Amino acid sequence: MHVLYVTAHGVTVGLAEHAQMVSGQLRRDSLRKVPSQLRYDPGELEAARAMISRLDVFEQVAGHHLFGSNQRPADEPLSVTDRLASALAVWDIQGHRSLAGHPSPPNLTCVARVQALIATASGVVAEAATQLGLVDPAAAWERFTTLVDASQIAWARAANRWSELIDPALRTDPKLLGAASEARAALAAAAHDQLGWAAAEVIAARVNVPTALCAASARHSCGGRHGSPDP
């Protein structure tokens, strides 16, 4: 269901960009008096908008299935593992939306900072998994941890550089701030204590370590769609 949720969003973003391109080209062709037989078919724009509406409804249904209250009794809270997976999935989508709509320095800084935190948490949970004997610290695993460390450094550098360009008059997308706040809280609930990052045994007592590792590491580069930053 999460794959369907993310896919529906990705296709919607692509269709929106296509509709914007077609709309712009139709306006330019009209101003230039391009012969009608050489113009884009206006019906293509209408079809794209209709498909966007259908996919938007589908995305909402899938999102409700994943994150809505119908998945459990109202008085039953999410487990720490489920909260982490849910928070990071929402962050993944909202980060993409905010950057696609408004790639401003405040939004870029917020995304980079949270991505750096997710990468750090991935490394902490990975180390816990190693200490608990849940993974084999072979060469492939060492390459994974090296990649996570490099990602954390790159995101942190990107955050520092974008923060230098922030205009005091600009504001971070409120929805992005909300998703960032919940992602930070979920990561803290899973792998943090009063003294810093929690010990392996503490993390294991709170969450399903393999599931938490999968949820965190899959998004240390913003779900794999934005890729690692190039500060």
C-alpha positions in Angstrom: 0.0 0.0 0.0 2.9 2.4 0.7 4.3 1.7 -2.8 0.9 2.6 -4.3 0.7 5.7 -2.1 4.2 6.9 -3.2 3.7 5.9 -6.8 0.4 7.8 -7.0 2.1 10.9 -5.7 5.0 10.6 -8.1 2.8 10.2 -11.1 0.6 13.1 -10.0 3.7 15.3 -9.7 4.8 14.2 -13.2 1.4 14.9 -14.7 1.2 18.3 -13.1 4.6 19.2 -14.6 3.4 17.9 -18.0 0.1 19.9 -17.8 2.1 23.0 -16.9 4.4 22.5 -19.9 1.4 21.9 -22.3 -0.4 25.0 -20.9 2.6 27.2 -21.4 3.2 25.9 -24.9 -0.4 26.5 -25.9 -0.2 30.1 -24.7 3.1 30.6 -26.6 1.7 29.0 -29.8 -1.4 31.2 -29.5 0.7 34.4 -29.2 2.9 33.3 -32.1 -0.2 32.4 -34.2 1.2 28.9 -34.8 -1.2 27.0 -37.1 -3.7 24.9 -35.2 -2.5 21.6 -36.8 1.0 22.2 -35.3 -0.2 23.0 -31.8 -0.6 20.7 -28.8 -4.1 19.3 -28.6 -6.0 21.2 -25.9 -7.6 17.9 -25.0 -4.3 16.7 -23.8 -4.3 19.3 -21.1 -7.8 18.5 -20.1 -7.0 14.8 -20.0 -3.9 15.4 -17.8 -6.0 17.5 -15.3 -8.7 14.8 -15.1 -6.1 12.2 -14.4 -4.5 14.3 -11.7 -7.9 14.6 -10.0 -8.4 10.8 -10.1 -4.9 10.1 -8.8 -5.3 12.7 -6.0 -8.3 10.9 -4.7 -6.5 7.6 -5.0 -3.5 9.0 -3.0 -5.9 10.2 -0.3 -7.5 6.8 0.0 -4.1 5.1 0.1 -2.9 7.6 2.7 -5.9 7.1 4.9 -5.4 3.3 4.7 -1.8 3.8 5.8 -2.1 6.5 8.4 -5.8 6.8 9.1 -7.5 5.8 12.3 -9.4 2.9 10.7 -6.3 0.8 11.0 -6.6 0.4 14.8 -9.0 1.2 17.6 -9.1 4.9 18.4 -7.8 4.3 21.9 -4.8 2.2 20.8 -1.7 4.2 20.1 0.8 3.5 17.4 3.7 1.4 18.4 7.1 3.2 18.3 8.0 1.1 15.2 4.8 2.0 13.4 5.1 5.6 14.4 8.6 5.8 13.0 7.6 4.2 9.7 4.5 6.4 9.4 6.4 9.6 10.3 9.2 8.9 7.8 6.7 8.0 5.0 4.8 11.3 5.5 8.1 13.2 5.7 9.2 11.6 2.4 6.1 12.7 0.6 5.9 16.2 2.2 9.6 16.9 1.6 9.1 16.1 -2.1 6.0 18.2 -2.3 7.5 21.3 -0.6 10.7 21.2 -2.8 8.7 20.6 -6.0 6.4 23.5 -5.2 8.7 26.0 -3.4 12.4 25.1 -3.5 13.3 28.1 -1.3 16.3 28.4 1.0 14.2 27.8 4.1 12.6 24.7 2.7 15.9 23.4 1.4 17.5 24.0 4.8 14.8 22.2 6.6 14.9 19.2 4.3 18.7 19.0 4.5 18.7 19.2 8.3 16.1 16.5 8.7 17.8 14.3 6.1 21.1 14.7 8.0 19.3 13.6 11.2 17.7 10.6 9.5 21.2 9.5 8.1 22.7 9.8 11.6 19.8 7.8 13.0 20.3 5.2 10.3 23.9 4.8 11.4 22.9 4.5 15.1 20.3 1.8 14.4 22.7 0.0 12.1 25.3 -0.1 14.8 22.7 -1.4 17.2 21.8 -4.1 14.7 25.4 -5.1 14.5 25.9 -5.2 18.3 22.8 -7.3 18.7 24.0 -9.8 16.1 21.0 -9.1 13.8 23.3 -8.4 10.8 26.6 -9.8 9.6 29.2 -7.0 9.5 30.6 -8.1 6.2 32.1 -6.0 3.5 28.7 -5.1 2.0 27.4 -4.0 5.3 30.5 -1.8 5.9 29.9 -0.2 2.5 26.4 0.6 3.6 27.5 2.3 6.8 30.1 4.2 4.9 27.4 5.4 2.5 25.2 6.5 5.3 28.0 8.4 7.0 28.8 10.2 3.7 25.2 11.0 3.2 25.0 12.6 6.7 28.0 14.7 6.1 26.7 15.9 2.7 23.3 16.8 4.0 24.7 18.7 7.0 27.0 20.7 4.7 24.0 21.4 2.4 22.0 22.6 5.4 24.7 25.0 6.5 25.2 26.5 3.0 21.5 26.9 2.3 20.9 28.5 5.8 23.4 31.3 4.8 21.0 32.3 1.9 17.8 32.5 4.0 16.1 35.8 3.7 14.4 36.8 7.0 11.3 37.6 5.1 10.9 34.0 3.8 9.2 31.3 5.8 9.4 27.5 5.8 6.4 25.7 4.5 4.2 25.0 7.6 3.3 21.5 6.4 7.0 20.8 5.9 7.7 22.0 9.5 4.9 19.8 10.8 6.3 16.7 9.0 9.8 17.5 10.2 8.7 17.9 13.8 7.0 14.5 13.7 9.9 12.8 12.0 12.3 14.2 14.7 10.0 13.1 17.5 9.6 9.6 16.1 13.4 9.2 15.7 13.9 10.4 19.2 11.3 8.0 20.6 13.0 5.1 18.8 16.7 5.8 19.3 17.3 8.7 21.7 17.5 9.1 25.5 18.3 12.0 27.8 22.1 11.5 27.4 22.1 11.2 23.6 21.7 8.3 21.3 20.4 5.2 23.1 22.2 2.0 23.7 21.6 -1.0 21.4 19.6 -2.8 24.1 17.4 0.2 24.7 16.7 0.7 21.0 15.8 -3.0 20.7 13.4 -2.7 23.6 11.6 0.1 21.9 11.4 -0.9 18.2 11.7 -3.8 15.8 15.4 -3.0 14.9 15.4 -4.5 11.3 12.1 -2.7 10.5 13.3 0.6 12.0 16.6 0.3 10.1 14.8 -0.3 6.8 12.5 2.7 7.4 15.3 5.1 8.3 17.9 4.0 5.8 15.5 4.0 2.9 15.0 7.7 3.4 18.4 9.1 4.3 18.5 10.4 0.7 14.9 11.6 0.9 13.3 8.3 -0.3 15.8 7.9 -3.1 14.0 10.4 -5.3 16.0 13.5 -4.6 19.3 11.7 -4.2 22.2 12.8 -2.1 22.8 16.5 -2.0 25.8 18.0 -3.8 26.8 20.9 -1.6 
